[in-house]
Amino acid sequence: MIVGVLRETAARERRVALVPADVRRLTAADVAVVVQSGAGGYAGFDDAAYRAAGARLVGSGAEVFAPADLVAWVKPPVFPVESMPRRRGLTLVGFQDPIHRAAQIASLRALGVESVAFESVSPGQLPAADALTAMSRIAGSVAYRAGRRLVPAHRRPIRSLLLGCGQAGRSALETAHACGDEPPVVVGNRDEQRAMVTALGPCDFRTNAVGDPALIRDWIRDTKPDLVVCAAARRGSRAPILIDPAGLAALGSGAVVVDLVAKAGGNCVATVVDATVISADGVVVTHRSNYPARRPAAASRSYSAAALAMIGRLANVSVGVSSVGGADDDFMGGSDS
């Protein structure tokens, strides 16, 4: 098998799909690796490190696709994959944005190109290849801090509302404590999550089993949060709208909403993918599809571990990986990682 690694082309993306240490594990298992020059540069992994790991360096994306049986990326490239030279039976591994790119994925399948989406990999299927969990942990922390910077300085300590208590929501909770903010209100979809969440520190855990925006609206009026982090989604499914127009009005001017699940439909009615907008009520609503890219070295290592496990499974070779973590699927969050 020949594995190709692309230099990422998505906006502000600084991660790389495979780090040199994991390339070495593949080449040691007799899997050839072709890497596009500069692929790891933003994450601190230079071309020399990839050569030392046994990879062949090439200059363009086309030179990666032409010999490859499998191409690994973090985010789908901005160029059309259909335009690339390719071998029969090519497999694409990475985040695939399966909701928005459903038509393109189907078109590629008709051409004999299969897409393996990390968004749809359940922790129970292959724990070591659970890239979404690893990225969600980073995304929750980065998103909380990014939203916190947008809250007006006079609104301290910050009161926050965390929608979802999967990996991203729990990471946001830990970050709220680290920042010295008030104990957040955390919303899950079943009461059994309470012990898991409160073990991380003081918080006001509430259950919204059916994802009712009216209930969220009442809690907003009750608690007056300065910052809302939206991380409520199940893998492979559309995210529920939890903040409707009335909820935005209840938040009021100066509040900030960070929606981590915009590409799954978003938890906030005003969310725009990869944009920051201000609602008619003066609420700042922001989304960025790759918060983990703000910590490119650590995120690349975690992502690469998952990619390595998936490649090992697909190539039927032993690459010596361990689990990157488990997660519950309910109100998982972080699906835009």
N, C-alpha and C positions, 0 to 999 in steps of 0.2 A: 504493500500500500504506500501511496505517496500522499502526504498531508501538506496542504498549503496554508500559509498564514498571511493574511492581508494587513497592509497598513490601513488603519481605520480612516474613513472619510466622513463620518457623521459629524455634524457641527459640535465643536468643543469636546470631542471624544479624545481622551488621552490614554486610554487603556490599550492593552494588547491581548490577543486571545491566548497566546502561549508564551510563557517566559522561558529564558534559556535553560533553566534547570529542568523544566518539563520537556523541552525539546530533546535534551540529552537522554531522558528516560525513554523517549520514543525511538531515538536512533539506536540506543542500546538494545532495544527490542526488534531491531531490523526494520523499523518503519522510517522511510525516507521523509525528510521535511524540507520544504521550500519556503523561504521567508522573503517577503518584499522588503527591500532595503528601507530602513527608517521605521519599521513597524513598531519597535519598542522604544524609540527615542524619547518620547514624552514621558514614559514611565521609568526612564533611567536605565534601559537595557539597550546597549549599543550593538551595532552590526557585528563587531568583533566577538562579542559574547555569544551571539548566535552561531557564528562560524566555529568557534571553539566547541560549541555543543554538538557540532556535526551537521548543521543546516547548510543548505545551498542558498545563497543570497541572489535575488533577481531584482530587476529595476522597476517592473510594472505589475499592475494587477493581472493583466493578460498573461504575463509570464508565470504567475502563480497558478492561474486557472488551467492553463494548457496541459501540464503534466499531471495535475492533481486528481486523485480519486475522492478526496475529501478536502473541503476548504473550511477553515475555522475563522470566525470573526466574532467581535463583541456585538456590534450593531450592523444592521444591513447596510451595504454600501450605497452611496448616492447614485452610482452608475447602474444601468440595467444589467443584471446578471446575464440576461439572455444574449447580450452583445459580446460576452466573453467566449473565447475558445474553450471547449470543455470535452472531457472524456465521457463516454456513455456510462450511465450509472453514478454520476457525480452526486455526492452528499454534502449538504451545507449544514454546518453546526454552529449554533450561536443563538442569541436573542433574535427572533424573527418578526416581532410585532404582528402576531398571527391574526389579530382582529382587523387592523387597518390594512394589512398586506394579504388578506385571504385570497383575493383574486390573483395576485402575482404568484403566490405560493402554488395555487392550483394550476396556473399557466406553466410554471416551471415543472411541476409534476407531469404535465402532459408532454413535456420535452424529455422526460426521463431523469429529472433532477429532483432529488428528495431533500426536504428541509426538516432538520431536527431542531425543534424550538425548545429552548431552556424554560420558557414561560410555562410549558405544559409538562415538564418533568416532575413527577411527584416524588417527595422525599422517600416514600416507601418503595418506589421502583428501583432507584439507584442512588442511595444517599450521597455517595461521593461525587455524583454529577449534578447535585442540586445547586446550580449556580444562582438561582433566584434567591435562595435563603442567604447565601454568602453576600450577595450584592444588596439585599434588603437590609441587612444589619448596618452596612455602611450608609446606605441611602437614608435610613431613618435618622441617624445622627447628623449627617450633613444637612439634610432638609430642615431639621429643627433649628440648627444654627443659622442657616440661610434665611429662614423665615423670621427668626428672632432679630436679625439685623435690620429687617424692614419695619419692625414695630417701632413707633416713635419713642425716642429716648425717655420721655417723661413717664412712659407706662412701664414702670419697674416697681417691684419684681413682676415678671410676666405671669399672667394666668393663661394656661393653655388647655385646649381640648384636643384629645388624641382619638381619632376615629379609626378603630382597628387595633388589635393587640396581638398581631402576628409579629414576625421578626422586626419589621420596620417600626411598628408602633411601640414595641418594647424597647427598641434602641432609642427612639425619641424620648420615651419616659426616662431612661437612664441619663440621657443628655440634659433633660430638664432639671434633674436633680444635680448634675454636675455643674450646671450654670447657676445654681442657687435660686431658681425660680420657684414659684408656689407649687404645691403638689397638684399635678394635672388631674383633670377629669379624663378618664380613659373609658372608651366605649367598646365593648365586645358584643358578640352575638349569642353567647351562652354563659350561664352563671358559673360553670365549671372552670372558666378561665380566671376567675377572681383570685384564687390562691397563687396562681402562676404570676399574675401581674403585681399583686400587692407584695409579693416576696422581693420585688425589685426596689421597693421603697414606698414612701407615703403617696397615696393617690386616692381619688374618689372613683371607684370602679362602678360603672353602670351597664346594664344589659339592654340591648335593643335587638331582640331576637329576629324581628321581621324587617329590620332596616327602615323604620318609620321616620321620615323627615320631620313630621310634626313633633315627635318626641325629642328629636335633636333640637328643634327650634325652641321648645320649652326649656330645655337644659341650657341653651345659649342665653335665653332671657334670664334664667336663674343665676348663671355663673359669670356672665359677661366676659368671655375669654378675649384676650388680646391676640392670641395666636391659635390657629386650628391647623393640625397636621392630618391630612386625609390619607389613610393607608388601609382602607377597607375594601378588599377584593378577594375573590377566590380564583385560584389558578385557572387560566383558560376561559374565564367567564367575564361578562361585562360587570363593571363595578356599579353598585347601587348609588343612586343620587340621594345623598343624605342632607345636603345643604341646598334647599330650594330657594326661590326668590324671597320668600318670607324669612327664611333663615338668614340670608344675607342682610336683610333689613334689620333683623334682630342683632346681628353682629355690630353694625354701625360703622361710622367713619373711623379710620385709623386701624381697624383690625386687619389681620393678615391671615390668608388661607394659603397653605402650601399643599397642593394636590399631587401626591405621589403616584396616583393611579389614572392619570389622564388618558393614557393610551389604551386603557381598558374601559374608557367611557367617562371616568372621573367621578368623584364623590360630590363635587360642587357643580351646580348648574352653570356657573359663570366661567368655569375652567376652559382655557384655550391651550392646546398642546404647544409646548415649547414657547410660551409667551407669558408676560406679566401684564395683567389688565387691572383696571380700577372699575368696580361696579358703580351703578348709579347711586348706591348708598355709601360710596367712599371706601369700600372694602378692597384691599389689594389681594388679588388672586393670582398665584404664580405657579408655574410648572416648568420643570426642566427634566428632560428624559434621561439624563445620565448623571445624577448627583454623585455616584461613586467615582466618576472621572475626576472629581476634585481631589481624590486621594489615589492617584494613578498607580503608584508602585504597589501599595497594599492591596488595592482592588484587583490589579492585574494578577498578582500571585494567587489570590483566592479564586478568581475566575479561571485562571489557567489550570488550577487543580481540578476544577469541575470539567473543563474541556478535555483534559488529559484522561479523566475517568471515562468520559463518553467515547472518546476516540478509541481507548483500549477496549471498551465493550464492542464497538462497531468493527474494529479490526481483529477482534478475538485474540488479543495479546495481553500479557501481564505487564502492567506498567507500575505496579507498586504504589497505589494511592490508597488513602484512607478517607473516611467520611469528612465532608466539609460542613456538616451540621444537619440537624433535622428541623422540621417546622410543621406547624399545623396549617392546614389549607384554609381554615375559616378565618376570614378577616386577616388574611396573610399580609397584604400590603407590599409595596415596593415593586410592583410589577412593571414599572417603567425604568427599571434599573439598567 
